[in-house]
């Protein structure tokens, strides 16, 4: 991902929105779902989501740890997680208000 933790958090939040939209409107794309394909699709989505989250949040801090920049790595990770948490809280507040 990028070297900007706030951009990483925004991209992760956008990815989650896209997944939710796919799940919300996916039923209209496949009116007669096959149970086997649903299971395969859900597990594939889980693996993709874990990979995206892992790369988004942990790639750059891992690189910084390898370079022995421990304080920067911790700060980067905390800023990324804080930005993501802030976006989630804002979304929940907006959803509650509207």
N, C-alpha and C positions, 0 to 999 in steps of 0.2 A: 504494500500500500504506500501511502505517502509519508512524508516526514512531518506532517502536520496532524497532531492528534485530534483537533476539532473537525477537520475535514474527514478523517477516518470515521469518527463517531457519526457524522452526518451521513456518510455513505452507508454505514451499517444500518442506520435508522431508515434510510431510503430502501435498502434491501429488504428490511422487515416489512415495510409498507407494501412493496411489490409482492412479497410472499402472501401477505394477508389478502391483497386484492385478487391474487391468483386463486387462493382458497375460497374466497367469497364468490367469485364469478366463474370458477372452474366447473361447477355443476351445470351451468348452461352450455359449456363447451362439450360436455360428455353427458347427454341426457340419460343414457343407459349404462351406468358404470359397471365395470367388471371388478369383482372383489379382489382378485389377484393383482390386477393393475393398480388398484388403490393402495394396497400394501407395498408394492414395489415403488410406487410414486412417493408415498409418505416416507419410507426409509431413505430413498434417494434424496428427498428434500432435507431430511435430517442430516445426512452426511454432507450435503452441499452447504447447509447452514453452519454446521460445526467448522467446516473448512474455511468459510468466509469469515466467521467470527474469530477463529484462531489466527488467521493471517492479519486481519484488520487490527486486532488488539495486541497480539504478541510478537509479530514479526520484527518490527522496529525495536522494541525493547530487548529482544533476544540479540539482535545485531549489536546493540549498545553494550550488552553484558559481555559479549564476545570481545568487544573492544575495550573491556574493563572500565566502562563508564557507568558504574552501578547507580549513582545518584541520578544521572540523566535518564537511565532506563526506568527507574522507579517513578520519576516525575512524569515521563512520557506516558507510562501505563496509567498512572493516576489521573492525568489530565484527560486521556482518552475515555476512561471509565466515567469520570465526572461529567464530561460533556454528553456522553450517551445517557447517563442517568438523568441529567437535566432535560434532555430532549424527551425522554420517556415521561418524566413528571409533567412537563408542559403538555404533552399529548393527552395524558390522563386528565389533567385539569380542563383542557379544552373540550374533551369528550364529555366530562361531567357538566360543564356549563352549557354546552349546546346539545 
